[in-house]
Each structure stands twice: as C-alpha cells, then as structure tokens.
Amino acid sequence: MSSNAGARTKRADARRNEKTLLDAAAAVFVESGVDAPVRDIAARAGVGVGTIYRHFPTRADLIIAVYRHQVDACAEAGPKLLAESASPHAALAAWIDLFVGFLVTKHGLAGVMQSDHAGFESLHAYFLDRLVPVCTELLAAAAGEIQTDIDAYQLMRGVGNLCIGAESDPRYDARRLVKLLIAGLRQRD
C-alpha cells in the first residue's frame, strides 16, 4: 500500500475512535442539546478534550459530523432491516421508527443549521440524497403490502411534520402518530 492510499483511507482504529466520538457527541446532544460542553462529550467518549478538537476543530465541524454519521447509520439500516425483518412492511415500519428517533433527537440543530457556517448548507441535500433512496427501496419492497400512491419524499416529509415539537412537549407522542400513519399504508383487502 502506498503512503497516498494510506492517507486517503483511515485506519480501522482511527475510524472506530471517530465513531466512538460521534456516538458520544450524539448521546450528549440528545441529553443536553448541541450547545453541551465539549468536556461532557470527551468524558462520555473516554478521551481528552484535545482529542475531540484534533478530530473536529470547531463545534460546527462536530455537529456536522454527528449529523452525517446519524444520517449514514439510518441509511445503512434500511437494507439490513429489509433482509432481517419478517416482511417488507415490518422493515419499513422499523426503519421509519429509526427515522423518527433521528428527527426527534435533534435538540437545537435546526437553529444551528441556520447559521452562516458553510458546512450546514449541504446537510439537507446530504440527508435527502442518503435517505430518500433507502425509503424508496423499502416502499418498493413493500409494494404488495401497502398502498403505492405515496413516494418516499412525501412519506418522509409527512413523518417529519408529525415529529415537529415532539422533543419539547411531553404530552405529544410522535412515535404513536407515525405508527398510525405507517399502519394506514397497509392495503385494504
């Protein structure tokens, strides 16, 4: 392997370390919002604060990386659920539940994404580019079980709208409403 190839691809241990940092940051963001102290993230990851800044020089870099990491995890879960679930509808329902979890745990992210940081501009496109094809694949696989007059973008947008405000109102159960929506997709005999 040339040194150029090594520079282009991270070593397995470096990828694991970065994943540990991103998972820790995501957990802290869920609990405390995106303004949580970096020292809390470092403590959760079991590293020093300097390690986080070596990987992510700014808070914006860390937030963007966490968001992309979670989008990637949601995207990668789709095919796995399709292969392991009892039915395509069950896979779709499980994936939508993961998607809801992703949406309702973004404390403060919407406000941060309105900032002037250039990296935030591309996140919505990244979200759509990664997740719409997965949802499309799940809908296509479930076509024999569900109504087919909805596309992935419409479904994801509807789910997203049902999740608005869920993190700030303990009386509102977005997951319950989304489950009703997904159950309503089933074809009537």
C-alpha positions, 0 to 999 in steps of 0.5 A: 500500500502506498503512503497516498492510499494510506492517507486517503483511507483511515485506519480501522482504529482511527475510524472506530475512535471517530465513531466512538466520538460521534456516538458520544457527541450524539448521546450528549446532544440528545441529553443536553442539546448541541450547545453541551460542553465539549468536556461532557462529550470527551468524558462520555467518549473516554478521551481528552478534550484535545482529542475531540478538537484534533478530530473536529476543530470547531463545534460546527465541524462536530455537529456536522459530523454527528449529523452525517454519521446519524444520517449514514447509520439510518441509511445503512439500516434500511437494507439490513432491516429489509433482509432481517425483518419478517416482511417488507412492511415490518422493515419499513415500519422499523426503519421509519421508527429509526427515522423518527428517533433521528428527527426527534433527537435533534435538540437545537440543530435546526437553529444551528443549521441556520447559521452562516457556517458553510458546512450546514448548507449541504446537510439537507441535500446530504440527508435527502440524497442518503435517505430518500433512496433507502425509503424508496427501496423499502416502499418498493419492497413493500409494494404488495403490502401497502398502498403505492400512491405515496413516494418516499419524499412525501412519506418522509416529509409527512413523518417529519411534520408529525415529529415537529415539537415532539422533543419539547412537549411531553404530552405529544407522542410522535412515535404513536402518530407515525405508527398510525400513519405507517399502519394506514399504508397497509392495503385494504383487502 
